[in-house]
Structure formats: structure tokens, C-alpha cells
Amino acid sequence: MTTREAAQRAGEAPPGPQSVHRALELLTLVLEHGPAALSDLARASDLPASTAMRMLRALEHWGYVLRLRDGKYVVGERFVQSQISSAMPRAEALMDASAEIMKRLTERTRESSYLAIPGPTGTCTFLREVQSPLPIRYVGFDGWEGRTVPLSRSVAGEIFEQRVPDEGYVVMAATTDPDSIVIGAPVFAHNGTTVAVLSIAGPAFRIPEDVKARHGRAVIEAASELAQRLQG
């Protein structure tokens, strides 16, 4: 239930301009359910599509949401950056530095690759994804650029909470698909802080034990290269 709905049920008007509440409700919907289409956001917020579009355009102007090429909305760079410590690199720098590295990682492993940063408390936000070219792939994170998700029981959670084995990478079943495997490694700042998690994901039948080790080394090498670019 949204704050506006709760207030309406209690017979109270939410404090402040109604338009501000509606814009923040749209931002919350994008944060929790993005990437999201305009029609879905308008329906969920009980707003006319034209009103929702005007508000989303305002949020996009200020960098709090971003409209993807397919027309769906995700959280924008300004919102993502507001969740990052000033000691960490800007999301823009991570996006720029990771593009070629992730493309090569996916080409090397043939699995989809992802880059995540710490989000609001207990969450992480995905900045970039490069999908596997194979016809059978892990689709649970398909289209998750800009999405913020809980850290619990995830590879990103293990890494951000400093529970990385001696091998230097974490392997777990995907939280949204137990038949898929996620392999991730930390991206370090110059002071040793983990600023991001680089990972790959694919169907378990394609990643037996020997492949896990090989892919794990590939992810570590890609994460190290990304760290060097950020520090250079």
C-alpha cells in the first residue's frame, strides 16, 4: 500500500502538495519494480497516462529516473549516486569503465554479466548488464539495469558484507531461479573498499564444478581490470 493510499484510507490528506506525493510515488514504483513501462506505472499509481508522463519527464530531467530505449523507466544516475558514499567512484565512472570489460567477460564465459553497486540499506542496484548470446540463458535478470533488489541470500550480499572465500569469488544459486548459478567477485577501490560487484549468471547445467572455477577466475580478472581503470 502506498503512503497516499494509506492516508486516503485513514481519511487524511497527505501533507504537502499532492503533485509532489504523486511524483514520489512514481519514483518509488520505478525503484521497486523497474524497469517499468509508462502504462504500468500509470495504472499502479492510479494516474492518467498523460499526468504520469509529465511527472516522469520531470524526474528524468533531474536525473532521478532514466527512460531506456525500449521506453521503460529505471532509476537514474542522480538517484543511484545519492546512495553511494562520497569515497566511492561515481556511477557514471563505473558505467564508462565497465562497458568493454563486461562485453569481453560475456564473450569469454558465454554467460550474462552484471554490475551492481550498494543501494539503499540492505539492497543493491544494478548499473549494467550484458546478456549471453546463447539461446538458453539465465533470464531472471533480463532487463534489470537500474533495478534495486534486496541483498539477502544473494552473491552481491555475500560480497558487500565481506563474506568472500579465499578463492576470491562467490558462487551461489540465483535467488530468483534455483536452477541457475551466479558467480561474482568484488571490485575494490584504492583503499580496499568494495565499491561494486561484478558477476555472471547462467543455467546450472552449463556450469559444472570445473567450469565454475574457470568462470570464477574470469570474473576475478575482469573485476581487477575494472578496479585498475577506476584507480587509474
C-alpha positions as CSV (number, residue, x, y, z in Angstrom):
1,M,0.0,0.0,0.0
2,T,1.4,3.4,-0.9
3,T,1.6,6.3,1.6
4,R,-1.1,8.2,-0.4
5,E,-3.4,5.2,-0.2
6,A,-2.8,4.7,3.5
7,A,-3.6,8.4,4.1
8,Q,-6.8,8.1,2.0
9,R,-8.0,5.1,3.9
10,A,-7.4,6.9,7.2
11,G,-9.4,9.8,5.9
12,E,-6.4,12.1,5.9
13,A,-4.9,14.2,3.2
14,P,-1.1,13.7,2.9
15,P,0.9,16.7,4.0
16,G,2.3,19.0,1.2
17,P,1.4,19.4,-2.4
18,Q,-0.4,16.4,-3.9
19,S,1.7,16.6,-7.1
20,V,4.9,16.1,-5.0
21,H,3.4,12.9,-3.4
22,R,2.4,11.6,-6.8
23,A,5.8,12.2,-8.3
24,L,7.5,10.5,-5.3
25,E,5.1,7.6,-5.6
26,L,6.1,7.2,-9.3
27,L,9.8,7.3,-8.2
28,T,9.1,4.6,-5.6
29,L,7.3,2.4,-8.1
30,V,10.3,2.7,-10.5
31,L,12.7,1.9,-7.7
32,E,10.8,-1.1,-6.5
33,H,9.5,-2.5,-9.8
34,G,11.6,-1.1,-12.6
35,P,12.2,-1.4,-15.5
36,A,8.6,-0.4,-15.8
37,A,6.5,0.8,-18.7
38,L,4.6,4.1,-18.6
39,S,1.3,2.2,-18.8
40,D,2.1,0.0,-15.8
41,L,3.3,3.0,-13.7
42,A,0.2,5.0,-14.5
43,R,-2.0,2.0,-13.6
44,A,-0.2,1.3,-10.4
45,S,-0.3,5.0,-9.3
46,D,-3.9,5.4,-10.5
47,L,-2.9,8.4,-12.6
48,P,-3.8,9.3,-16.2
49,A,-1.0,8.3,-18.5
50,S,-0.5,11.9,-19.6
51,T,-0.1,13.0,-16.0
52,A,2.3,10.2,-15.2
53,M,4.3,11.0,-18.3
54,R,4.7,14.7,-17.3
55,M,5.9,13.7,-13.9
56,L,8.3,11.1,-15.2
57,R,9.7,13.6,-17.6
58,A,10.3,16.0,-14.7
59,L,12.0,13.2,-12.7
60,E,14.1,12.3,-15.8
61,H,15.1,16.0,-16.2
62,W,16.5,15.9,-12.7
63,G,18.2,12.6,-13.2
64,Y,16.1,10.6,-10.8
65,V,14.7,8.2,-13.5
66,L,16.0,7.2,-16.9
67,R,14.0,6.2,-19.9
68,L,15.5,3.2,-21.7
69,R,15.5,2.7,-25.4
70,D,12.5,0.4,-25.1
71,G,10.6,3.1,-23.4
72,K,10.7,1.6,-19.9
73,Y,11.8,3.6,-16.9
74,V,14.6,2.8,-14.4
75,V,16.2,4.8,-11.6
76,G,18.5,7.5,-12.9
77,E,22.2,8.3,-12.2
78,R,21.4,11.0,-9.7
79,F,19.3,8.7,-7.5
80,V,21.8,5.9,-7.7
81,Q,24.7,8.3,-6.9
82,S,22.8,9.5,-3.8
83,Q,23.1,6.0,-2.4
84,I,26.9,5.9,-2.8
85,S,29.5,7.0,-0.3
86,S,31.4,10.1,-1.5
87,A,34.5,7.9,-1.2
88,M,33.2,5.6,-4.0
89,P,33.5,6.3,-7.7
90,R,30.5,7.9,-9.4
91,A,28.1,5.6,-11.0
92,E,28.9,7.4,-14.3
93,A,32.6,6.4,-13.9
94,L,31.6,2.8,-13.3
95,M,29.3,2.7,-16.3
96,D,32.0,4.2,-18.6
97,A,34.8,1.9,-17.3
98,S,32.8,-1.3,-17.3
99,A,31.3,-1.3,-20.8
100,E,34.2,-3.0,-22.7
101,I,35.2,-5.2,-19.7
102,M,31.8,-6.7,-19.3
103,K,31.4,-7.2,-23.0
104,R,34.7,-9.2,-23.0
105,L,33.7,-11.1,-19.9
106,T,30.4,-12.3,-21.5
107,E,32.3,-13.2,-24.7
108,R,34.8,-15.2,-22.7
109,T,32.3,-17.1,-20.5
110,R,29.3,-17.0,-22.8
111,E,27.2,-16.1,-19.8
112,S,25.3,-12.9,-19.0
113,S,27.3,-10.4,-16.9
114,Y,26.1,-7.8,-14.4
115,L,27.5,-4.9,-12.4
116,A,25.9,-3.9,-9.1
117,I,26.6,-1.2,-6.5
118,P,25.3,-0.7,-3.0
119,G,21.8,0.7,-2.9
120,P,19.6,2.0,0.0
121,T,20.1,0.0,3.2
122,G,20.1,-3.8,2.6
123,T,19.9,-3.5,-1.2
124,C,22.0,-3.3,-4.3
125,T,21.3,-1.5,-7.6
126,F,22.2,-3.0,-11.0
127,L,24.0,-0.5,-13.2
128,R,24.7,-2.6,-16.3
129,E,24.0,-6.0,-17.8
130,V,25.4,-7.7,-20.9
131,Q,23.2,-10.7,-22.0
132,S,24.6,-14.0,-23.1
133,P,24.4,-14.7,-26.9
134,L,23.3,-18.3,-26.2
135,P,19.7,-19.2,-26.9
136,I,19.3,-20.7,-23.4
137,R,20.4,-18.3,-20.7
138,Y,19.6,-17.0,-17.3
139,V,16.7,-14.7,-17.9
140,G,15.9,-13.9,-14.3
141,F,17.9,-10.7,-14.5
142,D,17.0,-9.9,-18.1
143,G,16.3,-6.1,-18.3
144,W,17.4,-5.4,-14.7
145,E,19.5,-2.4,-15.4
146,G,18.6,0.2,-12.8
147,R,16.7,-2.2,-10.6
148,T,17.2,-2.2,-6.9
149,V,16.9,-5.5,-5.1
150,P,17.4,-7.0,-1.6
151,L,20.9,-8.2,-0.7
152,S,19.7,-11.2,1.3
153,R,20.7,-14.6,0.1
154,S,22.5,-13.2,-2.9
155,V,26.0,-13.2,-4.3
156,A,26.1,-9.4,-4.1
157,G,25.0,-9.6,-0.4
158,E,27.8,-12.0,0.4
159,I,30.4,-9.8,-1.3
160,F,29.2,-6.5,0.1
161,E,29.1,-8.0,3.6
162,Q,32.7,-9.2,3.2
163,R,32.0,-12.9,3.1
164,V,34.2,-13.8,0.2
165,P,36.1,-17.2,0.2
166,D,39.8,-17.5,-0.2
167,E,39.3,-18.2,-3.9
168,G,38.3,-14.6,-4.3
169,Y,34.8,-15.2,-5.8
170,V,31.4,-16.3,-4.5
171,V,29.2,-19.0,-6.2
172,M,25.5,-19.4,-5.3
173,A,22.2,-20.4,-6.9
174,A,20.4,-17.4,-8.2
175,T,17.8,-16.1,-5.8
176,T,15.1,-15.9,-8.4
177,D,16.0,-19.2,-10.1
178,P,17.5,-22.2,-8.2
179,D,18.4,-23.9,-11.5
180,S,20.8,-21.0,-12.3
181,I,24.2,-20.2,-11.0
182,V,25.7,-16.8,-10.1
183,I,29.4,-16.2,-9.8
184,G,30.6,-12.8,-8.5
185,A,33.7,-11.0,-7.4
186,P,34.3,-7.7,-5.6
187,V,35.5,-4.5,-7.4
188,F,37.8,-2.7,-5.0
189,A,38.6,1.0,-4.5
190,H,42.2,2.0,-3.9
191,N,41.6,1.8,-0.1
192,G,40.3,-1.7,-0.3
193,T,36.6,-0.8,0.0
194,T,34.2,-2.9,-2.2
195,V,32.6,-0.4,-4.5
196,A,30.8,-2.8,-6.8
197,V,30.1,-6.5,-7.6
198,L,30.8,-7.9,-11.0
199,S,29.1,-11.2,-11.7
200,I,27.9,-13.6,-14.3
201,A,24.9,-15.9,-14.3
202,G,23.8,-18.9,-16.4
203,P,21.9,-22.2,-16.2
204,A,23.4,-24.7,-13.8
205,F,23.6,-27.5,-16.4
206,R,26.2,-25.4,-18.3
207,I,28.3,-24.6,-15.2
208,P,29.6,-27.8,-13.6
209,E,32.4,-27.6,-11.0
210,D,35.3,-27.3,-13.3
211,V,33.6,-24.5,-15.3
212,K,32.7,-22.7,-12.0
213,A,36.4,-22.5,-11.2
214,R,37.3,-21.3,-14.7
215,H,34.5,-18.7,-14.8
216,G,35.4,-17.6,-11.3
217,R,38.9,-16.8,-12.4
218,A,37.5,-14.9,-15.4
219,V,35.2,-12.8,-13.2
220,I,38.1,-12.0,-10.8
221,E,40.3,-10.9,-13.7
222,A,37.5,-8.7,-15.1
223,A,36.8,-7.2,-11.6
224,S,40.5,-6.5,-11.1
225,E,40.7,-4.8,-14.5
226,L,37.7,-2.6,-13.7
227,A,39.3,-1.7,-10.3
228,Q,42.5,-0.7,-12.1
229,R,40.6,1.5,-14.5
230,L,38.8,3.3,-11.7
231,Q,42.0,3.9,-9.8
232,G,44.0,5.0,-12.9
